[in-house]
Structure formats: structure tokens, C-alpha cells
């Protein structure tokens, strides 16, 4: 049961990262591979925070600043 729960959690996290990357690509243009890797390594809670913060982003610099300030 623990393996299934872990697998489900990982799937949710990957899905959330994918959605956030799609939203960022639409809002800012293509996100560079280094930032994509950073986003994919975030926890679910961090992805939730980024999901809210990205609504205020206007440039890639805003995303980079978010990573620096977290």
C-alpha cells in the first residue's frame, strides 16, 4: 500500500509540474531547460506556491527571482 501511495503522490507532483510549465510557457514564452529542471524538482507544496506566484509574473526574471527568494 505504501508503494502505491508513493507512486500516486509522485504522479500528482509530475502532473502539477507539467501544468505549471505549460502555464509559464504561455505567460512568459519558452522556459529554459535549467528552469524547467528546477521546477520539476520542486515538492508539491512548492509547486502550489509557484502556481499562485506565476499569476504575477511578467518576465522570466520574475520566475528567477522567485527561485532566489524561496
Buried (B, 14 or more C-beta within 10 A) or exposed (E): EEEEEEEEEEEEBEEBBEEBBEBBEEBBEEBEEEBBEBBBEBEEEBBEBBBEBBEEBEEBEBBBEBEEEE
